[in-house]
Amino acid sequence: MISRKNASISQFIIHKVGNKFNDTKNAFSDKTVDFDEASYDLMLPFLLRPFGSVVQSYRFNHHANISLNEINSYSTQLFADEGSFIEVSKHIVTHLYEQSSSANIKTGDVLVVLFEGIEFRDITTNAIGIFKIESKVNFFQTYLENNSYDVLVQKGISSKKVDKGCLILNQSDGEGNIILSVDNNSYDAQYWLNHFLNIKYADDSNNHTQQYIELCKEFSTEVLKTNYGAQERNTFLAQTIDFFKENEVVNVERFRDELFEEDKHKREFDNFKKEFEGEQNLVLRNQFDVAEAVVTKEKRKIKTDIKLDTHIQIKLDIDAPDASAEYLERGYDEEKKMHYYKVFFNAED
């Protein structure tokens, strides 16, 4: 995540990207935008706000040679020569246009921006921002005509959130430039992340933590919920989050042995882990440091509701992983021919 308190925009340009599958063309600007004060004060936080909460970072990727990654090449050129900004920004839009692999890829405005004063992990650096605005919103515009005010509807960019955006920092580690990305209109994540940017997650504790939690989430749904019910799924997820909160380092074998008592469940988890690694084309580490920020973020996403077809919902507290086993029982009523849950408690609000 970044801090934008000292950030500023040094160059900013807008182009339009089309789609080669529906005969819409690119349209290029020849000059950068000269902001008035009000527009600038609204634009700067609009562009950078999404990256304040981004936890994971990416690095450029290429199957043959990283220097052949187009956006890596363009960003290197821009960092070395800001005078090439307008020309290179057009190349970026052309590259984005070439990635429109179907008529479903949306056209839109592309904003290419040079930032200064971006703070990331106690380092201040400059950065390149690439943003695609795919959705316009309706708003009312009032105007004065013949001594009377009237109103009309216009379309514009919402200042609430960007559709797609990336921030390429002029800061690198052993894997290359640090890249942050957001996609609030992720109808085709492959188009933005893999085809246009061609980036991969950084090999760090954030990524290791994220991947392992994703494994656990999929296992809880595809195996536990399917075979043993929603209560087992939610209990497992609560115990997973609790394990990550209580340990600075995750050892995979210790995790499995603590969360599963029966060898049958341990085998199910091991088998699913192998399938998950094959499908995702990755190898999960047997031991890694826990990224607390990732755990906190993933915890907010996890839903622990048990939704019943009788219009009743049971919500389990993810911060109390043992409560479900102690105070919730699942059974089957032979007379009614229905499943049931029995809940124990001392008092109710």
Summary of the structure (lengths in Angstrom):
residues: 349
radius of gyration: 25.0
end to end distance: 39.1
largest distance: 82.7
contacts: 973
relative contact order: 0.11
helix: 40%
strand: 30%
